Amino acid sequence: MSAPERVTRWQDEPLAWMVFAIPLGTILACAIMITIAMRADDGLVVDDYYKRGLEINKVLDREARASTLGLEVAGLSLADGQVSFDLHASSGAPLPPSLDVLLAHATRAEADQALIAANTGDGHYVAHHDALRAGPWYVDISTPEWRLVERVFVPLAKAAQP
């Protein structure tokens, strides 16, 4: 006679738990990712692609005009709640009494700030801004005729905490 075969229940087998754990873990990870995707707002998608595309040529024309006038920004600073810079025109073009300045955060549109910079003399412009988040910022300096864009990085030590 042979020895009786030992019978075990399925829940006592480690292999059975592994077979169930992999699909259950996948379903759980998928649910977490869907929740994150639905709650997060990246704010990077525009609604009207066609109109935005038409505006690109106008922007490029304004940047080319700034290059033609020989406009250059020097000494750009975002310290102490103010943006300050010097504007030079190698063509001798007159400098406007004020400029539109857009401080645009690289990834968070809700942090953007539109300012008016006043000419304090000799091409030096100053405008006051609210506290800035740490990270990369684009400083868009423009008039209706031309546009200059500079990229700056605001370090964490000087930035406002969100």
C-alpha positions as CSV (number, residue, x, y, z in Angstrom):
1,M,0.0,0.0,0.0
2,S,1.1,3.5,-0.7
3,A,1.1,6.4,1.7
4,P,-2.0,8.6,1.6
5,E,-1.5,11.7,-0.5
6,R,-1.5,14.9,1.5
7,V,-4.2,17.4,0.5
8,T,-3.7,21.1,0.9
9,R,-6.1,24.0,0.4
10,W,-5.5,26.6,-2.3
11,Q,-5.0,29.5,0.1
12,D,-2.1,27.6,1.7
13,E,-0.2,27.6,-1.6
14,P,2.2,30.5,-2.2
15,L,2.0,30.1,-6.0
16,A,-1.8,30.6,-6.0
17,W,-1.3,34.0,-4.2
18,M,1.3,35.0,-6.7
19,V,-1.0,34.3,-9.6
20,F,-3.8,36.4,-8.0
21,A,-1.4,39.2,-6.8
22,I,-0.1,40.2,-10.2
23,P,-3.4,41.0,-11.8
24,L,-4.8,42.6,-8.6
25,G,-1.6,44.8,-8.3
26,T,-2.0,45.9,-11.9
27,I,-5.6,46.8,-11.5
28,L,-4.7,48.8,-8.3
29,A,-1.9,50.7,-10.1
30,C,-4.2,51.5,-13.0
31,A,-6.8,52.9,-10.7
32,I,-4.2,55.1,-9.0
33,M,-2.9,56.4,-12.3
34,I,-6.4,57.2,-13.6
35,T,-7.1,59.1,-10.4
36,I,-3.9,61.1,-10.6
37,A,-4.6,61.9,-14.3
38,M,-8.1,63.1,-13.7
39,R,-7.2,65.3,-10.7
40,A,-4.1,66.9,-12.1
41,D,-4.4,70.0,-14.3
42,D,-1.3,70.6,-16.4
43,G,-2.7,73.7,-18.1
44,L,-0.6,73.2,-21.2
45,V,-3.2,72.5,-23.9
46,V,-4.8,75.4,-25.8
47,D,-8.3,75.2,-27.2
48,D,-7.9,76.9,-30.5
49,Y,-4.9,75.5,-32.3
50,Y,-5.5,77.2,-35.6
51,K,-5.7,80.7,-34.3
52,R,-2.6,80.1,-32.1
53,G,-0.8,78.9,-35.3
54,L,-1.7,82.1,-37.1
55,E,-0.3,84.2,-34.3
56,I,3.1,82.5,-34.5
57,N,4.0,84.4,-37.7
58,K,3.1,87.8,-36.1
59,V,5.3,86.9,-33.1
60,L,8.2,85.9,-35.4
61,D,7.8,89.2,-37.3
62,R,8.0,91.2,-34.1
63,E,11.1,89.3,-33.0
64,A,12.7,89.9,-36.4
65,R,11.9,93.6,-36.0
66,A,13.7,93.7,-32.7
67,S,16.7,92.2,-34.3
68,T,16.6,94.7,-37.2
69,L,16.5,97.6,-34.6
70,G,19.5,96.0,-32.8
71,L,17.7,95.8,-29.5
72,E,19.5,94.1,-26.6
73,V,18.6,93.6,-23.0
74,A,21.4,93.9,-20.4
75,G,21.5,93.5,-16.6
76,L,18.1,91.7,-16.3
77,S,17.3,91.2,-12.6
78,L,14.2,89.9,-10.8
79,A,15.5,90.7,-7.3
80,D,13.7,92.4,-4.4
81,G,10.2,92.4,-5.9
82,Q,11.1,94.3,-9.0
83,V,12.3,93.5,-12.5
84,S,14.9,95.8,-13.8
85,F,17.0,95.8,-17.0
86,D,18.8,98.1,-19.5
87,L,17.6,98.2,-23.1
88,H,20.0,99.3,-25.8
89,A,19.3,99.9,-29.5
90,S,22.4,99.7,-31.7
91,S,20.5,101.3,-34.6
92,G,19.9,104.5,-32.6
93,A,16.1,103.9,-32.5
94,P,14.3,105.9,-29.8
95,L,13.4,103.9,-26.7
96,P,9.8,104.0,-25.5
97,P,8.8,105.6,-22.2
98,S,7.2,102.3,-21.1
99,L,7.3,98.6,-22.1
100,D,5.0,95.6,-21.6
101,V,6.7,92.9,-19.5
102,L,5.3,89.4,-19.1
103,L,6.8,87.2,-16.5
104,A,5.8,83.7,-17.7
105,H,6.6,80.7,-15.6
106,A,7.9,77.8,-17.8
107,T,5.2,75.3,-16.7
108,R,2.6,77.1,-14.5
109,A,0.5,79.6,-16.4
110,E,-1.4,80.6,-13.2
111,A,1.8,82.1,-11.9
112,D,2.3,84.5,-14.9
113,Q,2.4,88.2,-14.3
114,A,1.8,91.1,-16.8
115,L,3.6,94.3,-15.9
116,I,4.4,97.8,-17.3
117,A,8.1,98.8,-17.0
118,A,8.8,102.5,-16.9
119,N,11.9,104.0,-18.4
120,T,13.8,105.7,-15.5
121,G,16.4,107.2,-17.8
122,D,19.2,106.1,-20.2
123,G,17.2,103.0,-21.2
124,H,16.9,101.6,-17.7
125,Y,13.5,100.1,-17.1
126,V,11.9,99.1,-13.7
127,A,8.6,97.3,-12.8
128,H,7.4,95.8,-9.6
129,H,6.2,92.2,-9.4
130,D,4.6,89.8,-6.9
131,A,6.7,87.0,-5.3
132,L,7.9,84.4,-7.8
133,R,8.0,80.7,-7.6
134,A,11.3,79.0,-7.9
135,G,12.2,77.7,-11.3
136,P,12.7,78.8,-14.9
137,W,10.9,82.0,-16.1
138,Y,10.6,83.7,-19.4
139,V,10.7,87.5,-19.4
140,D,8.9,88.8,-22.5
141,I,9.7,92.5,-23.1
142,S,7.7,94.0,-25.9
143,T,5.8,96.8,-27.6
144,P,3.2,96.4,-30.4
145,E,6.1,96.6,-33.0
146,W,8.8,94.4,-31.5
147,R,9.5,91.7,-28.9
148,L,12.4,90.3,-26.9
149,V,12.4,87.2,-24.7
150,E,14.9,86.3,-22.1
151,R,15.1,83.2,-19.9
152,V,16.0,83.5,-16.2
153,F,16.1,81.0,-13.3
154,V,14.7,82.0,-9.9
155,P,16.5,80.0,-7.2
156,L,14.5,78.4,-4.3
157,A,16.1,80.6,-1.6
158,K,14.7,83.8,-3.1
159,A,11.3,82.4,-4.2
160,A,8.0,82.5,-2.5
161,Q,6.8,79.2,-1.1
162,P,3.5,78.1,-2.9
